[in-house]
Amino acid sequence: KVQVTWLGFPRSCQDVRLLAIFHFLHDDLDFQRQVGTSRQPDPSTATDKMVNLRTQKRLAASVADCGKRKIWLDPNEVNEISNANSRQTIRKLIADGLIIRKPVTMHSRARARELTAARRIGRHRGFGKRKGTADARMPTQVMWMRRLRVLRRLLVKYRAAGKIDKHLYHELYHLSKGNTFKHKRALVEHIHKAKAEKLREEKLKAEMDAKRAKTKAARERRQERIQTKRNALEGEDEPAAE
């Protein structure tokens, strides 16, 4: 084997190729460093980089009513922008287009809407997605308050519209508080039945009153006939007695 000494360390012939590659890269890096140090910076670009536009950006953010991160300054007009030291000048630069307010970054809710629509029909609601007990996820007290407020709101609406009177309102109010109606549809059905029953009772009452009045009139007519006959008989008996 051929021994090659590099920095005092013996190397085998298998490492000769690696050493050659390393020396080539090392020499190329030294060359790049020398070229980079010898290159002189452009005076115009150096002055542009040294300009501090922090004040102009702050004024532009105040004028545009947004944050400083939303302000874009034209890099080709740095010298003109740097001369602006008042809000009026900043407004002119904004009108000229040298300073622009960046548009609001849109945050799409398409995926959120899709997930919400899926959850409304029961998706993503399994046992693996649940955290906490049933009462912690949806307290029974909250459900009771929501249901009772819905029923009471409906009663107030019907009373204001004249669909129910104050007596039926008072009765249904206490029935709602007593957990008689499980939902609004049950309350509406009960109202319809109560109104129909009330109409039926009023109709029956009117019929009974009419029948009672008819019976009373017939009784009075019968009493009149009897009295007339009695008077007639009494009139006939008086001449016979004389």
MIKE-559263 format. One record per residue (C-alpha): residue in three letters; x, y, z. Coordinates in steps of 0.001 Angstrom, whole numbers, plus 500000, padded with zeros to 6 digits. Layout:
MIKE-559263
aa:ALA, u:X, v:Y, w:Z;
...
END
This chain:
MIKE-559263
aa:LYS, u:500000, v:500000, w:500000;
aa:VAL, u:501107, v:503506, w:499203;
aa:GLN, u:501308, v:505717, w:502266;
aa:VAL, u:500502, v:509379, w:501777;
aa:THR, u:501215, v:511817, w:504565;
aa:TRP, u:498764, v:514643, w:505046;
aa:LEU, u:499154, v:516964, w:508041;
aa:GLY, u:501354, v:514329, w:509650;
aa:PHE, u:498730, v:511525, w:509382;
aa:PRO, u:499485, v:508465, w:507217;
aa:ARG, u:496810, v:507709, w:504595;
aa:SER, u:496239, v:504634, w:502459;
aa:CYS, u:495761, v:504675, w:498685;
aa:GLN, u:492012, v:504382, w:499179;
aa:ASP, u:491907, v:507882, w:500665;
aa:VAL, u:493938, v:509547, w:497920;
aa:ARG, u:490834, v:510363, w:495903;
aa:LEU, u:489085, v:511873, w:498949;
aa:LEU, u:492165, v:513960, w:499731;
aa:ALA, u:492273, v:515282, w:496179;
aa:ILE, u:488601, v:516267, w:496331;
aa:PHE, u:489132, v:517951, w:499694;
aa:HIS, u:492131, v:519951, w:498430;
aa:PHE, u:490162, v:521032, w:495363;
aa:LEU, u:487221, v:522239, w:497446;
aa:HIS, u:489528, v:523959, w:499928;
aa:ASP, u:491382, v:525824, w:497171;
aa:ASP, u:488094, v:526808, w:495505;
aa:LEU, u:486755, v:528177, w:498822;
aa:ASP, u:489910, v:530237, w:499315;
aa:PHE, u:489536, v:531620, w:495798;
aa:GLN, u:485919, v:532617, w:496427;
aa:ARG, u:486899, v:534344, w:499654;
aa:GLN, u:489631, v:536300, w:497900;
aa:VAL, u:487305, v:537356, w:495111;
aa:GLY, u:484596, v:538353, w:497589;
aa:THR, u:486931, v:540507, w:499654;
aa:SER, u:488419, v:542157, w:496607;
aa:ARG, u:484972, v:543125, w:495188;
aa:GLN, u:484089, v:546742, w:495965;
aa:PRO, u:480468, v:547574, w:496888;
aa:ASP, u:478388, v:549830, w:494644;
aa:PRO, u:478080, v:553299, w:496222;
aa:SER, u:474465, v:553740, w:495079;
aa:THR, u:473316, v:550446, w:496545;
aa:ALA, u:475268, v:551077, w:499713;
aa:THR, u:473485, v:554356, w:500294;
aa:ASP, u:470098, v:552720, w:499645;
aa:LYS, u:470780, v:550020, w:502181;
aa:MET, u:471793, v:552552, w:504779;
aa:VAL, u:468501, v:554505, w:504528;
aa:ASN, u:466254, v:554028, w:507554;
aa:LEU, u:462554, v:554163, w:506618;
aa:ARG, u:461182, v:553236, w:510016;
aa:THR, u:459614, v:556662, w:510568;
aa:GLN, u:457997, v:556701, w:507128;
aa:LYS, u:456530, v:553250, w:507700;
aa:ARG, u:455152, v:554318, w:511080;
aa:LEU, u:453545, v:557430, w:509594;
aa:ALA, u:452143, v:555438, w:506674;
aa:ALA, u:450641, v:552890, w:509068;
aa:SER, u:449024, v:555700, w:511029;
aa:VAL, u:447643, v:557355, w:507894;
aa:ALA, u:446411, v:554087, w:506348;
aa:ASP, u:444958, v:552952, w:509692;
aa:CYS, u:446691, v:549599, w:509713;
aa:GLY, u:449754, v:547898, w:511133;
aa:LYS, u:453305, v:548528, w:510021;
aa:ARG, u:453557, v:545002, w:508667;
aa:LYS, u:450829, v:545878, w:506147;
aa:ILE, u:452793, v:548791, w:504637;
aa:TRP, u:454762, v:548238, w:501427;
aa:LEU, u:457409, v:550775, w:500421;
aa:ASP, u:458605, v:550911, w:496835;
aa:PRO, u:462289, v:549863, w:496929;
aa:ASN, u:462979, v:551778, w:493713;
aa:GLU, u:461860, v:555080, w:495273;
aa:VAL, u:463738, v:554875, w:498548;
aa:ASN, u:465304, v:558307, w:498221;
aa:GLU, u:461981, v:560046, w:497610;
aa:ILE, u:460273, v:558131, w:500414;
aa:SER, u:463073, v:558958, w:502831;
aa:ASN, u:462454, v:562684, w:502298;
aa:ALA, u:458855, v:562372, w:503491;
aa:ASN, u:458684, v:563556, w:507088;
aa:SER, u:455031, v:564578, w:507437;
aa:ARG, u:451662, v:562904, w:507186;
aa:GLN, u:450647, v:565125, w:504297;
aa:THR, u:453657, v:563981, w:502276;
aa:ILE, u:452908, v:560379, w:503185;
aa:ARG, u:449349, v:560821, w:501916;
aa:LYS, u:450724, v:562128, w:498616;
aa:LEU, u:453052, v:559133, w:498307;
aa:ILE, u:450131, v:556797, w:499005;
aa:ALA, u:448100, v:558548, w:496311;
aa:ASP, u:451030, v:558246, w:493879;
aa:GLY, u:451397, v:554532, w:494621;
aa:LEU, u:454866, v:554678, w:496139;
aa:ILE, u:453435, v:553467, w:499438;
aa:ILE, u:450787, v:550758, w:499317;
aa:ARG, u:448707, v:549113, w:501984;
aa:LYS, u:448920, v:545359, w:501509;
aa:PRO, u:445586, v:543547, w:501087;
aa:VAL, u:444161, v:541549, w:503936;
aa:THR, u:445303, v:537962, w:503860;
aa:MET, u:442266, v:535767, w:503357;
aa:HIS, u:441721, v:532904, w:505766;
aa:SER, u:439424, v:530494, w:504000;
aa:ARG, u:436622, v:528957, w:506060;
aa:ALA, u:435625, v:526454, w:503384;
aa:ARG, u:437035, v:523516, w:505337;
aa:ALA, u:435467, v:524778, w:508566;
aa:ARG, u:432061, v:525111, w:506902;
aa:GLU, u:432377, v:521639, w:505431;
aa:LEU, u:433227, v:520176, w:508844;
aa:THR, u:430354, v:522043, w:510501;
aa:ALA, u:427903, v:520790, w:507881;
aa:ALA, u:429107, v:517239, w:508467;
aa:ARG, u:428723, v:517597, w:512224;
aa:ARG, u:425157, v:518864, w:511819;
aa:ILE, u:424146, v:515546, w:510294;
aa:GLY, u:425957, v:513570, w:512982;
aa:ARG, u:429455, v:513056, w:511620;
aa:HIS, u:432502, v:513410, w:513879;
aa:ARG, u:430295, v:513081, w:516964;
aa:GLY, u:431258, v:509606, w:518100;
aa:PHE, u:432564, v:508518, w:521479;
aa:GLY, u:436140, v:509201, w:520417;
aa:LYS, u:435357, v:512869, w:519801;
aa:ARG, u:433647, v:513484, w:523132;
aa:LYS, u:435441, v:515131, w:526032;
aa:GLY, u:433568, v:515368, w:529312;
aa:THR, u:430273, v:514013, w:530568;
aa:ALA, u:426954, v:514561, w:528833;
aa:ASP, u:425924, v:517180, w:531381;
aa:ALA, u:429261, v:518951, w:530970;
aa:ARG, u:428952, v:519025, w:527177;
aa:MET, u:425359, v:520271, w:527246;
aa:PRO, u:424068, v:521103, w:530754;
aa:THR, u:420478, v:520120, w:531442;
aa:GLN, u:419900, v:523477, w:533114;
aa:VAL, u:420896, v:525297, w:529925;
aa:MET, u:418613, v:523075, w:527843;
aa:TRP, u:415745, v:523733, w:530275;
aa:MET, u:416260, v:527508, w:530137;
aa:ARG, u:416364, v:527512, w:526338;
aa:ARG, u:413222, v:525404, w:526030;
aa:LEU, u:411273, v:527421, w:528583;
aa:ARG, u:412269, v:530712, w:526979;
aa:VAL, u:411110, v:529450, w:523598;
aa:LEU, u:407723, v:528455, w:525037;
aa:ARG, u:407268, v:531718, w:526929;
aa:ARG, u:408261, v:533750, w:523895;
aa:LEU, u:405634, v:531920, w:521851;
aa:LEU, u:402971, v:532558, w:524493;
aa:VAL, u:403761, v:536276, w:524579;
aa:LYS, u:403635, v:536425, w:520778;
aa:TYR, u:400264, v:534663, w:520610;
aa:ARG, u:398800, v:536849, w:523348;
aa:ALA, u:399969, v:540030, w:521599;
aa:ALA, u:398481, v:538800, w:518302;
aa:GLY, u:395161, v:538026, w:519956;
aa:LYS, u:395308, v:534295, w:519265;
aa:ILE, u:394888, v:533504, w:522959;
aa:ASP, u:393328, v:535501, w:525758;
aa:LYS, u:394916, v:536355, w:529073;
aa:HIS, u:393189, v:533486, w:530870;
aa:LEU, u:394513, v:530842, w:528483;
aa:TYR, u:397917, v:532544, w:528573;
aa:HIS, u:398010, v:532287, w:532355;
aa:GLU, u:397032, v:528627, w:532251;
aa:LEU, u:399578, v:527696, w:529570;
aa:TYR, u:402302, v:529682, w:531344;
aa:HIS, u:401994, v:527493, w:534428;
aa:LEU, u:401715, v:524336, w:532347;
aa:SER, u:404963, v:525258, w:530571;
aa:LYS, u:406673, v:525824, w:533886;
aa:GLY, u:405450, v:522412, w:535021;
aa:ASN, u:407304, v:520671, w:532157;
aa:THR, u:404076, v:519733, w:530372;
aa:PHE, u:405326, v:520612, w:526886;
aa:LYS, u:408550, v:519049, w:525608;
aa:HIS, u:408845, v:521383, w:522624;
aa:LYS, u:407116, v:524226, w:520827;
aa:ARG, u:405113, v:521972, w:518525;
aa:ALA, u:403449, v:520317, w:521512;
aa:LEU, u:402486, v:523737, w:522883;
aa:VAL, u:401018, v:524849, w:519542;
aa:GLU, u:398998, v:521637, w:519262;
aa:HIS, u:397718, v:522102, w:522805;
aa:ILE, u:396686, v:525682, w:521968;
aa:HIS, u:394751, v:524504, w:518905;
aa:LYS, u:393027, v:521788, w:520920;
aa:ALA, u:392219, v:524208, w:523741;
aa:LYS, u:390740, v:526738, w:521320;
aa:ALA, u:388724, v:524034, w:519559;
aa:GLU, u:387477, v:522735, w:522901;
aa:LYS, u:386546, v:526246, w:523948;
aa:LEU, u:384593, v:526784, w:520727;
aa:ARG, u:382845, v:523451, w:521201;
aa:GLU, u:381914, v:524355, w:524770;
aa:GLU, u:380639, v:527751, w:523662;
aa:LYS, u:378587, v:526093, w:520939;
aa:LEU, u:377147, v:523573, w:523383;
aa:LYS, u:376421, v:526340, w:525843;
aa:ALA, u:374642, v:528345, w:523159;
aa:GLU, u:372626, v:525293, w:522169;
aa:MET, u:371726, v:524563, w:525782;
aa:ASP, u:370773, v:528192, w:526336;
aa:ALA, u:368601, v:528150, w:523228;
aa:LYS, u:366998, v:524870, w:524294;
aa:ARG, u:366477, v:526182, w:527783;
aa:ALA, u:364928, v:529385, w:526439;
aa:LYS, u:362702, v:527360, w:524113;
aa:THR, u:361601, v:525118, w:526958;
aa:LYS, u:360928, v:528114, w:529142;
aa:ALA, u:358890, v:529794, w:526410;
aa:ALA, u:356890, v:526609, w:525869;
aa:ARG, u:356287, v:526328, w:529592;
aa:GLU, u:355141, v:529921, w:529735;
aa:ARG, u:352782, v:529382, w:526798;
aa:ARG, u:351422, v:526254, w:528451;
aa:GLN, u:350898, v:528139, w:531677;
aa:GLU, u:349104, v:530875, w:529753;
aa:ARG, u:346818, v:528346, w:528068;
aa:ILE, u:346075, v:526660, w:531351;
aa:GLN, u:345392, v:529992, w:532970;
aa:THR, u:343168, v:531026, w:530077;
aa:LYS, u:341161, v:527821, w:530320;
aa:ARG, u:340911, v:528199, w:534049;
aa:ASN, u:339665, v:531747, w:533715;
aa:ALA, u:337150, v:530638, w:531113;
aa:LEU, u:335833, v:527882, w:533361;
aa:GLU, u:335564, v:530260, w:536256;
aa:GLY, u:333598, v:532698, w:534064;
aa:GLU, u:331140, v:529982, w:533077;
aa:ASP, u:330621, v:528828, w:536668;
aa:GLU, u:329670, v:532297, w:537937;
aa:PRO, u:326457, v:532758, w:535756;
aa:ALA, u:325336, v:529220, w:536532;
aa:ALA, u:325581, v:529899, w:540240;
aa:GLU, u:323457, v:533039, w:539920;
END
